Amino acid sequence: MITLHSFPGALGEPSLSGFCTKAMILLNMSGETWAPHFAVSVEVSPFGKLPVAVATDEKVADSNLLIPWLEARGADLFPGLSSVERAQAHAVIRMAEENLRYGMMYDRWVDPEGWAAFMPMVFGDVPEEMRETVAEQVRGEIVNGLTWQGLGRFGPKERLAYFEADLGALTDMLWERTWLFGDQPTAADAAVLPILSGIEHALLDLPLTMAVRQNKTLIRYLEQGREALFGPLRTLTASAA
Ligand SMILES: N[C@@H](CCC(=O)N[C@@H](CS)C(=O)NCC(=O)O)C(=O)O
């Protein structure tokens, strides 16, 4: 039995963290017996981040490290892919997680209107007298991170151009396919779907969210992906809540 430590869900997402949702999907794909443990504390993690999968005497503290760990236990997370397609799947995961994801983070944590809407959802349980201080401290770290990374230095036009290039690549891949690599979901869908879904399930109509909402191919992918990959998580997440 594996316990997956994960941030809780909101906005229709199994977890507000796309990495936690991805780990849940990977565990379902693997056929392992597992259960979620929802918490806002990252104490269990050696790196101070979630998700963390805890098995009998092992801890896997990163959704990408979970892939080879599950594969070593017999899972096929890239069913039917050639070695070239597998390399492409790896590149797509990195694109979504190391670029497109920052668009969602920017809109949630940096954009002033986005932050005003998002903050109460994440910090609503913190006592009111310290909520602002705690929230601004975490926000400050994220703002500094995005500034260091570079995307935080752009204006809206340059930022959108960066993320639209990712959306364009995903759209082309999905043009005549059900899933990113054919007719079966793979670990690439486990990674990409929660990021696209988080962007689309936003509280405000910011430009990146609108770019997804106006893209028929991505909306079709989201509808089918939420049903096929988020759907089976509902019972598990509801019983853990
Ligand atoms: N590379 C990690 C990324 C995990 C990650 O960034 N988790 C975020 C939530 S989306 C987190 O735990 N943040 C808490 C913090 O940084 O304090 C993975 O793939 O699991």
The ligand as a Tripos MOL2 file, in Angstrom:
@<TRIPOS>MOLECULE
LIG
   20    19     1     0     0
SMALL
NO_CHARGES

@<TRIPOS>ATOM
      1 N1          9.5640   18.6060   -9.1740 N.3       1 LIG1
      2 C1          8.5350   18.4310   -8.1730 C.3       1 LIG1
      3 C2          7.7610   19.7300   -8.0030 C.3       1 LIG1
      4 C3          6.7980   19.6970   -6.8360 C.3       1 LIG1
      5 C4          6.3380   21.0810   -6.4510 C.2       1 LIG1
      6 O1          6.8460   22.0920   -6.9430 O.2       1 LIG1
      7 N2          5.3980   21.1340   -5.5220 N.am      1 LIG1
      8 C5          4.9090   22.4160   -5.0390 C.3       1 LIG1
      9 C6          3.3990   22.5140   -5.1980 C.3       1 LIG1
     10 S1          2.9690   22.6820   -6.8950 S.3       1 LIG1
     11 C7          5.2060   22.5200   -3.5510 C.2       1 LIG1
     12 O2          5.2400   21.5360   -2.8410 O.2       1 LIG1
     13 N3          5.4120   23.7340   -3.0520 N.am      1 LIG1
     14 C8          5.5840   23.9570   -1.6400 C.3       1 LIG1
     15 C9          6.7620   24.8140   -1.3560 C.2       1 LIG1
     16 O3          7.5660   25.0770   -2.2660 O.co2     1 LIG1
     17 O4          6.8710   25.2030   -0.1880 O.co2     1 LIG1
     18 C10         7.6310   17.2600   -8.5840 C.2       1 LIG1
     19 O5          7.5900   16.9370   -9.7680 O.co2     1 LIG1
     20 O6          7.0240   16.6440   -7.7050 O.co2     1 LIG1
@<TRIPOS>BOND
     1     1     2 1
     2     2     3 1
     3     2    18 1
     4     3     4 1
     5     4     5 1
     6     5     6 2
     7     5     7 1
     8     7     8 1
     9     8     9 1
    10     8    11 1
    11     9    10 1
    12    11    12 2
    13    11    13 1
    14    13    14 1
    15    14    15 1
    16    15    16 2
    17    15    17 1
    18    18    19 2
    19    18    20 1
@<TRIPOS>SUBSTRUCTURE
     1 LIG1         1 GROUP 0 **** ****
